[in-house]
């Protein structure tokens, strides 16, 4: 049996959701499409950029063609890159926790963020060398709550491994928790972006990694079906 710990990126490894909100708000404002902070955290958090842009245009009753979507997604990525040029803040305790977890499970990051964003953040968090696989926005056509990215990470890590696969997941959003449920894995939710009451549908809720031991994950590693990964 192979144990895999699947980690979201934004809000789990790096505390950058306020930066993503500001980038999305300002890029859409140029198009006279409004997204306020309350709506972002309630309805957009955990979704990849292109989905966020589509939803915002739909709510504004505005048409959005593919070329415009591509342009706005690229502009938002550039805005984020400029805002994080000096680095991104990491979630407290992440380095010690993830490095300890690597002794008992294989580690993967599954996120709707772009690959180069994740790569830079892993280096800043000091865990790049213990993350065995990364699934980013470029790798799957559908983001969370679809569990396709989670299954792809498991398939990449366990291809040819004997026995079954058990997975636990750390998330910070409702779409992420829903993806964990669809996969059948246990889930820790961090309150970096939403409050404890909102995230109560997760198995356990933590403020951060500080004060928590890897042993607490043991009941959350559950056997899952990797089917659909490639």
N, C-alpha and C positions, 0 to 999 in steps of 0.2 A: 504494500500500500504506500503510495506517494502522497505526502502532504504538501499543499501549495497554499501560500498566503498571497492573496490578490489585493493589491492596494490601488485605490484611486489616487489621483495626483493632486489636482487643485482642491485645497481645503483639507487634504489628508497628509500630504508630504510638505506642501508649501501653502502658506496662508495668503493666497493672492486673489481671492474672490472679489474684494473691493476694487482691485486693479482691473479685473475682467469686467465688472459692472461699469466702471468709468469709461473703459474703452468702447464697450458696446453702446452705452448711452451717447457718447460724443460722436461716434461714427454714424449712428442712426439720426442724430440731431441734424446733421448736414443734409439728410434727406427729408427733414421735417417729419420724422417718425419718433415718437416719444416712448421711452421706457424709464419708469421711475424706480427708485431703489426697492420699494416694497414689492412691486411687481416682479422685479428681477429675482429677488430671493424666494418669492413664493412660486413663481412659474417658470423661470428660466434656469435656475441653479441646477447643475448636473447635466445640462444638455450641451451638445457641441455647438460651435459658433454658427454654422450654417443653419441648423435647426432654430436657434434663437432668432436669427435674422428673418427667417421665413415666418415664424410666429408673430414677430413684431409687425411685419408688413400685413399679414392677414388681419391682425387686430386693428390696424389702421385703415383697413379696407383699401389697401394699395396693391397694385400688381407688381410682381417681381419676376423678371426674366432671369435666365441662367447667367447671362453675362453680368448683369447687375449684382446678382448674388455672389459671383466669383470676385467681383471688384470690391464689394463691401467686406467680404470675409478676409481678403488680402489686406485691406486697409485696417481692419480691426486687429489683425495679427501684427501689422507694422506698428500700430499704436501701442500694443502690449509690449512689443520688443523694445521700443524706445523707453517706455515707462519702467521696464525692468532691467535696463542696461547695467545698472549697478548691482543687480541681483534681486532675488525675491526672498521675503521672510519665510523661514521654515517653521513648521509646527513644532512647538516645544516637545522635547524628548524623542523626536523621531529617529535621530541617528542611533542612539543607544538601543531603542526598542527594535528597530528593523535589523540592526546588526546582530542582536541576540536572537531574533526570530530566524535568521538565516542558518542558525545551528540546528534548527528542528524542522524547517520547511524550506522548500524552494520559493523564491520571491519573484513576483511579477507585478508590473504596474500596468493597469488598464484604465485608459482615460480618453475623453474626447478632446484633450489638448493636442497640439501639434507635436510631432516627435522632437523637433529641435528645442522646443520649450521644455519638454520633459527631460531631455538629456542634460540641459543646463541646470535644471533644478535638482536633479539627482547628484550632480557634482557638488552643487552648493550645500546640499544636505549631508554630504559625506557618505552616501550609500550606493553610489554608482557601481562599485565593484561587487556588491552582493545581490544586485537585481539581475536575475537571469533572463528575463524577457520583458519587453515593452510592447504593448499594443496601443497605438495612438489613433487619432482621427483619420489618418491616411490608410489605416489597415482594414477598416470595416465600413460597409455602406450605411449601417444603422447604429446609432449610439444608444446609450442607456436610455430607457429601461430595457431595451433589447439586450439579452445576455450574450449576443454573438461575440463580442470582444472578450468576454470572460472565457468562453469556450475556446476561442482561438488561442488565448494565452495558455490555457491548460493543455491543449493539443501540442503546442510548441514545446512545452516543458516536459511532457510525459510520453511523447511518442516513443514507442518501443520499450517503455518501462514496464516491468512485470507487476501484476496485481492491479487493483483499482486506484482511484484518485479521490482524495479527500481535500476539500477546499474550505477556507475561511476568508472573509472579505472585510476590509475596512473602508468605509464610505463616509460621506458627509451630506448626502442629498437624498431626497425621496426617490428620484429615478435610479440612483445607485442601489438603494435598498431594494427597490423592486426588481432590479436585475439580479441581485443576490438571491432573492426569493425564487425567481424564475429558474435559477441554476440549481437551487436546493442547498446552497451553502449557508453556514452561519455568518452573522454579520454584526460587526461593531460599527456604531455610528459616532462620529466626532462632532461636537457642538461648535466647531469653528465658524459655521455659517448659519446654522438653524438652531433653535432652542431644543432643550431636552424633550419637551412635550411633543413637539412636531416630529421628532425622530424616534418616538417611543415604539414605533413598529419594528425597529431593529431589535436584535436579541439583547444587546447591552448598549449603553450610551456612555461615552467618556468625554470629558472636556478636552483632553489631549492625551498624549502618551505618558506624560509625567505621572509617576506614582503607580504605574501599571507594569505587571510582569508578563512575560511571554506565556507563562503557564496558564494565564487566564484565558488564552485562546483555545485550550485543549477541548472544551465541550463544543466549540464552534466548528471544528474540523469535521465536516460531514461528507459522506461519500456522494459523489456527483457523477452525472453522465456527461462525458466530454463530447458526445455526439454533436456534429455540426461544425466542429473545429477543423482547421486545415493548416 
